[in-house]
């Protein structure tokens, strides 16, 4: 099972493996924090796409389309799929405040289409 959660939300034992899917390390989180087990920044949107989107919800549709294309061509996705398949519980963590318009939402959609398990 894959869940989504903000990195700033309280850690829960049911989160399983917590994987940060942001390109940048989140502010205020220590590198040795138990909020993050693994950082897969290579599955995050490219710097160009991230900067272009800038969390502007009016760009959400185009961001989603562009990020899905990036994921399709991204070799790091297989590493993520392997981790998911090796664990019962996985939580993709992200730092943005917007819980509906962020890369983790698109990434989860992509993984479901790939039938990760």
Helices and strands as residue ranges (DSSP letters): E 2-6, G 13-15, E 17-20, E 38-39, G 41-43, H 47-53, G 57-59, H 60-72, H 76-86, E 90-94, H 103-113
